[in-house]
């Protein structure tokens, strides 16, 4: 075989080997939320521990995955932190931070308008204070109610597939 055929054969085999890598898939019902491959960063909590474990996935099989020297069984997972992953769900934490910033900027904009532009002493407008306080309060509430932790349950599952 000449060099061109060898390169073509190696490229063909590389395509199939890349497609056969196992993936840790997060499912909600029938919808795929996100997936992890070997070498991806994952942060999770096991049922038998009180703290989160984080690291790079070193190996995936049908029943377990490895992070460094630690082996975690798939059925022992309790929560998976998805704050670092892109998903199509409603991002409560990011929207809450935007609400806090909007409430603060709204109040500071009114303060700047009254004191610098109109050159008058600042008198608190009840509408501005109410709207600003509602935005900040809603943002803080959304920070506490964030949905970045994927809690496994009856409809929420983790499976390993060969893809």
N, C-alpha and C positions, 0 to 999 in steps of 0.2 A: 504494500500500500504506500502511496505517496503521502506527503505531509498534509495535503489538503484533506484527504479522506480521514486521516487520524484526528485532525482537529475537528472535523465535522462529527465524527463518532464520539469524541470526548464531550463536545458541546451537547449532543443529543442525550448522552448518559447523564450529564450534569443537570439537565432540565428535569429529568425524571427523579433524580435523587433529591433535588431541592423541593419537589412537589410532595415527596413522601415523608417530610418531616412531621412529627406529631405536634399537635397544638392543644393547649389547654383552653377550652372554649367555655365561656360564661353564657348560660342560656336563661332567659326569662320567658317561660312558656315555650313557644316555638321560635322566638326571636333571639338572634345572636346579639348579645350586648357588646362583647369584646373578646379577644383571644390573646393568648400568650404563647410564644415559641421558646425554644431553648435559647438562652442568652438574654431573655427579656427580664427586666426588673419587676418583681412582684412583692407586695406587702400584704400579709394575711394573718389571721388569728385562727388557731386551732382550738378544738373543743376542750382539750385537756390542759390548756395553758391560759394564763390571765393576760398575756402581753401579745403584741403584734410581732411577727417575724418578718424580716425583709432581706432580700438578696436577689442574686441572679439565678435563674433556673438553669441548673447544670444538666439535668436529664429528665425526660418524660417517658413514662410507660402508661399502660392502660389503668393501673391501679394507684400509682404514686408518682411524685416528682421529687427531685433532689435539689437542695440549695447547699452548696459546699458539702459538708459531711453529714448534713441533716436530711433524713428521708421523711417526707410527709405523705401520708395516705390521703387519697382524694376524699374519702368519706369522713375523714376527721377534720375537714375544714369547716369553720363556722362563719367567718367573714372574710371578704377580700376588699382591700382598699382600692378604689378605682379613681382616686383623685388625680393621679398622674396619667391616666389613660384618656384617650378621646372616645367618647361615646355619644350617642344621639339622644340621650335622655335629658330631662329637665335639670339643668345645672344650678342647684339651689345656692351653693356657696358663692359662685361667681356673680349671680344676680343679686344676692344679698350685699356683697361688697360694692356693687354698682349703686344700689339704693343708698347705702351709707355715704358714699362719695357724693351722690346727687343731693342728698339732704344737707350735707355740709357746704357744698358749693352754692346751693340755693340761698342758705342763710348768709354766707360770706358775700355773695353777690349783692344781696339787699343791703348789707352793712356798707359795702364799698360804694354802692350807688347813692345811699343817703349821705354818707360822710364826705366822700371825695368829690363825687360828681355834682351833687346838689349843694354841697358845702353847708349842710345843716347838721345839728346834733342828732344822733341816732335815737329814734323813738321806735320801740319794738312794735311792729305791725302784727296783730294777732293771727292774721291769715298766713303770713310768711312763717311765723314761729310754729303754728299748727302743722302746716304742710311739711316743714323741715323736720319737725319732731316725728311725724308719722313716717316719713321716708327713712329716717335713721332707725326708728324702732322696728319697722318692718325688716330692714336690712339686718339688724342684730338678731331678730327672731329667725330669719332665714339662715343665718350663720349657725345657729344652734340646731336647726332642723335640716341640716344638709344631708344629701342622699349619696355621698361618695362611698359609703361602706355598703357593699353588696352582701346582704345577709342571706345565706342559703336556707332554703325551706322547701315546701311542697312543690311550688311552681318554679322556684329559682334553683337551677342545677349547675354543676360543673362536670364536664365530660372531657375526655381526651380522645381526639380523633386523629387519624392519619390523613393527611391532606396532600 
